[in-house]
Amino acid sequence: LEKTKSLAQQLSREATQIDTEADTSYQHSLRLLSSATQLQGVSD
């Protein structure tokens, strides 16, 4: 049972890390999109 518990905790930590990385990528995409929109506004 201990082994199962530690495995579950490890998976939980990894899931949290992946979630954080996904959130970071999402924020980065939003910034890129925002920059691209501003550039288009300048070129008009």
C-alpha positions in Angstrom: 0.0 0.0 0.0 2.8 2.4 0.8 4.3 1.9 -2.7 0.9 2.6 -4.2 0.6 5.8 -2.1 4.0 7.1 -3.1 3.3 6.3 -6.7 0.1 8.2 -6.5 1.9 11.2 -5.0 4.5 11.1 -7.7 1.8 11.1 -10.4 0.1 13.9 -8.7 3.3 16.0 -8.6 3.9 15.3 -12.3 0.4 16.2 -13.2 0.7 19.5 -11.3 4.0 20.2 -13.1 2.5 19.5 -16.5 -0.5 21.7 -15.7 1.9 24.5 -14.7 3.8 24.1 -18.0 0.6 24.1 -20.0 -0.5 27.3 -18.3 2.8 28.9 -19.0 2.6 28.0 -22.7 -1.0 29.3 -22.8 0.1 32.7 -21.3 3.0 32.8 -23.8 0.6 32.2 -26.7 -1.6 35.0 -25.5 1.3 37.4 -25.3 2.4 36.5 -28.8 -1.1 37.0 -30.1 -1.3 40.3 -28.4 2.0 41.4 -29.9 1.0 40.3 -33.4 -2.3 42.2 -33.0 -0.4 45.4 -32.0 2.0 45.0 -35.0 -0.9 44.8 -37.3 -2.4 47.9 -35.8 0.9 49.7 -36.4 1.2 48.7 -40.1 -2.3 50.0 -41.0 
